[in-house]
Structures are given as structure tokens and as C-alpha cells.
Amino acid sequence: MSGAALVTGCAGFIGSKVTELLLEQGRRVVGVDNVNDTYDPGLKEWRLGRLVERKGFEFQRADVTDAAAMARLFDEQRRSAEGTPFGAVVNLAARAGVRQSLVDPKAYFDTNVYGALNLLELCRKHGIKKYVLASSSSVYGARNGIQRQAFREDDDTSKPLSPYASSKKSAETLCYTYYYLYGQDVSVLRFFTVYGPAGRPDMSLFRFVKWVHEGEPVRVFGDGTQSRDFTYVEDIARGVVAAMRPMGFEIINLGSDAPVALNEAIRVVSNAVGKKAVVKYEPPQEADVPATWADITKARRLLDWAPKTNFEEGIGRAARWYRDNRDWAKTISTA
Ligand SMILES: NC(=O)c1ccc[n+]([C@@H]2O[C@H](COP(=O)([O-])OP(=O)(O)OC[C@H]3O[C@@H](n4cnc5c(N)ncnc54)[C@H](O)[C@@H]3O)[C@@H](O)[C@H]2O)c1
């Protein structure tokens, strides 16, 4: 890939890691983020603070739903790069989080679908070769009760169970349309529950680490037997960068292929933190799926990708990050 990469959602959990990896590889990155307050923006500023010091990084505070602002950004980059504005667009900006999407579904569609569309249009207009879309394991829904089988990319995804999942599925189909009509090269990546240092405070593992550390009750929706194919953030970032290669149109799972039940996850967190967890079970949430599990045969074949970090190691690093940053990390709201 020649030219800068545009990474949207660069202040986010995954976007900041993808940006870091691209910069490490000597690539130039223009990062876009509106630094919204869907969770503590202080955490986003912390991640950004580590990026802005680095050579090759340029930050633009902007909203991907603002078509005019996005068009200006592409025009400016084209002028300064004297050619195509970007070598690739990696679209990670999103309203993420399944449960919150039931509260404000429109915001999810605005960013996850119309934002994605704005960027696809600009790729078409400027002849940008590569588009990478962050999608999600949530598009698999409950798989009609089939739970003991890994999810494959060609499984039925026509029954998403939340506005979030539905918005991701919609963006996937838009990508296909741009591939079909205009030959846009797209990698759609379905991430499976990503975790790691400086993770999202609305997600279970960040909360578990914080709650166990602070001696607060660990709240679990349901009986804790539901399982997730937790995937370490640096493995995901490596997969995203690998998927920036040309491939036509492909949908690829990025997961661990090693599901862990929430009760087991709490045990591992408790060991890593060195404190006993007091678990409080609450009624299950309707939009939660019972299990996720990635079949990663395709990622191995097309991207030569496999996860390198096992769950204990990853949780150890997430717990260490929390301990090292505890003075301010304990003030991050998990509400
Ligand atoms: N973390 C996971 O487990 C997971 C799983 C599946 C898919 N994903 C997807 O991966 C991507 C990154 O997720 P994340 O966990 O890093 O979430 P995140 O919320 O930490 O990052 C998303 C970033 O996008 C920014 N953003 C949101 N709306 C925007 C807009 N309209 N304009 C510009 N910026 C905007 C946010 O400020 C945030 O910094 C998302 O597309 C998400 O749906 C994440």
C-alpha cells in the first residue's frame, strides 16, 4: 500500500492500536475521530496523547457522518499528496455496544451505516483502492439455537438481534454493493469480543478488572455460562493491517477460536488481579447472544493470521495496565 492510511475511530480502543501498528511499520496515518462521550472521553484522549507524539501521525477531529467535512479532508489530502488522498481507508469509527443500541438506534445507523457510506462514496470518487470495514460477530445472532459450533463467514446472518448488529450487517451489504458496482476492494472484518489494556469501559472484561481491583461486586447479566470468543486487541490490530492487502471482496472472522464462559473469565481476572471476586448475578439481557465462537480458517488462509495471545496472558496485560494507571483509571465510569 502506498500513501497514507486513513484510520477512522483512531481514538478508540482498536483504532488506536491499529494506528500504532501502522506507524511502527513506517506508514503515515491520518486519524479521524469525533472523540464522543459514549464512554469517558478521557480514555480516548489518553490513547490519542500517545499517538500525537509519534512521527507520521496527523489527527483530525471530525465526524464521519459529516459528508462535507469528510469530502474536505479527502480534497486536502489529495492536494498535499498530489495524487490519491489515501492508500487505504480503515473504517473503525462506530457506535459500538449492543445494549446501548436499543436506547439510541438512530445514532447507531447514522455512524455505522451513513458514516460508512460517506467513506465508500469518497473512495469511489477518489479511486482509493482499499476499504476495510470493522464488522462484528454480533451479525451471527443466536444462530437459531445452534450454539455448539464455530461461526463461519458463510453462515446465515439475516437475523441480527440488536440495532447494533443490524447496523453492522447493513454496512457489510453496502460494501458488497460498492464492490459489485464499482469494483471497490473491501475487507469486511468480523471482530469477536476484543479486550486488552485501555479497553472499552462498557465491555465486560474492563469492568471485571476494575471491579475486582476496587473490591466492588462483579455484575453479570444471566448466569455467567454464556461464552465469548475473547480476542486480544494486538492480535486484532495485526489482522486489520494484514487485511489491507488487495482481495476483491471478502468477509473474514477475526477471533480466538477459544471461547471462554463469563464465570471462567471472572476466575482468570481474579487470579490476575490477586483478589477474590464477589459475583452478583442479574437478569439476562435480551439482545445478548448466548455464545460466540469464531471459525478462523479463512483468516489463516487469506491473511496468514492466527491469534498469538492466550486469554490468561491477555488478561494479565489488561490487569497490569489497570494497576499502572489506577490513579485515574479508577475514575473511569463503567455505567
Ligand atoms: N471492541 C469489540 O469487541 C468489537 C467487536 C466487534 C466489532 N467492533 C467494531 O470495531 C470498531 C472499533 O471498536 P472499539 O471497540 O475500538 O470501539 P471504540 O468506541 O473504542 O472506538 C470507536 C471510535 O470511533 C469514534 N466515533 C464514533 N462515532 C464517530 C463518528 N460519527 N465520527 C468519528 N468518530 C466516531 C469514537 O469516538 C471512538 O473513539 C467499531 O466499528 C466496532 O463496532 C468492536
The ligand as a Gaussian input file, in Angstrom:
#p B3LYP/6-31G(d) Opt

LIG

0 1
 N      -14.369000      -3.999000      20.800000
 C      -15.010000      -5.057000      20.312000
 O      -15.130000      -6.094000      20.970000
 C      -15.598000      -5.032000      18.933000
 C      -16.222000      -6.205000      18.463000
 C      -16.766000      -6.201000      17.186000
 C      -16.664000      -5.078000      16.393000
 N      -16.076000      -3.958000      16.877000
 C      -16.002000      -2.801000      15.989000
 O      -14.665000      -2.341000      15.942000
 C      -14.633000      -0.924000      15.776000
 C      -13.824000      -0.286000      16.871000
 O      -14.419000      -0.615000      18.120000
 P      -13.781000      -0.207000      19.517000
 O      -14.044000      -1.318000      20.452000
 O      -12.401000       0.293000      19.321000
 O      -14.778000       0.975000      19.922000
 P      -14.456000       2.455000      20.433000
 O      -15.769000       3.038000      20.803000
 O      -13.392000       2.430000      21.454000
 O      -13.906000       3.155000      19.132000
 C      -14.709000       3.780000      18.167000
 C      -14.208000       5.202000      17.974000
 O      -14.999000       5.800000      16.951000
 C      -15.261000       7.135000      17.325000
 N      -16.506000       7.550000      16.660000
 C      -17.753000       7.124000      16.914000
 N      -18.643000       7.746000      16.123000
 C      -17.915000       8.560000      15.315000
 C      -18.255000       9.447000      14.280000
 N      -19.526000       9.632000      13.912000
 N      -17.257000      10.129000      13.672000
 C      -15.975000       9.964000      14.048000
 N      -15.589000       9.144000      15.044000
 C      -16.547000       8.448000      15.662000
 C      -15.396000       7.107000      18.842000
 O      -15.164000       8.377000      19.435000
 C      -14.366000       6.063000      19.227000
 O      -13.137000       6.658000      19.577000
 C      -16.096000      -0.496000      15.760000
 O      -16.518000      -0.431000      14.425000
 C      -16.810000      -1.618000      16.477000
 O      -18.159000      -1.701000      16.107000
 C      -15.537000      -3.913000      18.121000

